[in-house]
């Protein structure tokens, strides 16, 4: 095996890379990662310097690792700023650091793309060892693998520190339609959701779902303005620019789902999701004005209906959001894996994670107790 490092997705053949992608995961596809770079959303100026790893056997690409050198912790959704502060207080530099992740995307998936029938453990160890040696040579503090899928998290736990988190996902339990899904709720929660959805029609708002090729330039312009407004309302600039979305529209239209909220002849809100093999990923949303219940309808209920109509098994609607629990989104464990070059800090963080883990698991247990599904005796 030969390991090499590249500074741009243009340096690797798209078909060779995509052959390593499982489950049509849109975020680790060559098209998605290239769009981030070619649009300038990911670059040295934004603090994400691409340093992807490629593993070859003779001339064949057998593994790959999306990897970035970072000077900050923005856009990661796994918070390590306290770790950085502790480094600085000890007179040490936490940045730069390696981040193995999809920028701005807290969705679980492959973080090491592996060809079938590989000895995955030896390949993973080879990649991590390569990064460790490079870190010692270039004085890079650490490696952070963010949101690996549960199987890869178990593999990484053998050689890195594992951290747990919680998100809220929806699972298709074989429901026929949305009405059938609501029958699984307690009577009180069922009435609440039905009332919430009626409010949309009462405000004169219609919802339209469009797949990639159906989305025109006008709809894309509206969507981006809404997405941009979501950040500007908080006094922030959006991570992604309009060119990024235009590149997605050109390179992977079949994996895009746009929901538009229309009042009269005016588009008033929009939400963009990406489509995997068996998962819908809710990602970007925005509106200029506030409408009662519109966020839930556009971002959640329309996505659920799409999943039910197309037999999609899971809806991953993004990070955080306890408001999702009452709508049937179940708490799931997420993971991140960490290696720190400084052994003393590695031991301190290992102890921190040991104490944090039962708190995270208790939180997940408490959230599960708040799900709206009816007990068997509830008629």
Buried (B, 14 or more C-beta within 10 A) or exposed (E): BEBEBBEBBEEBEBEBBBBBBBEBBBBBBBBBBBBBBBBEBBBEEBBBBBBBBBBBEEEEBBBBBBBBBBEBBBBBBBEBEEBBEBBEEEEEEBBBBBBBBBBBBBBBBBBBBBBEEBEBEEBBBBBBEBBBEBBEEEEBBBBBBBBBBEEBBEBBEEBBBBBBBBBBBBBBEEBEEBEEBBEBBBEEBBEBBEEBBEBBEEBEBEBBBBBBEEBEEEBBEBBBBBBBBBBEEEEEEBBBBBBBBBBBBEBBEEBBBBBBBBBEEEBBBBBBBBBBEEBBBBBBBBBBEEBEBBBBBBBBBBBBBBBBEEEBBBBBBBBEBEEBBBBBBBBBBBBBBBBBBBEEBBEBBEEBBEEBEEEBEEBBEEBEEEBBEBEEEEE
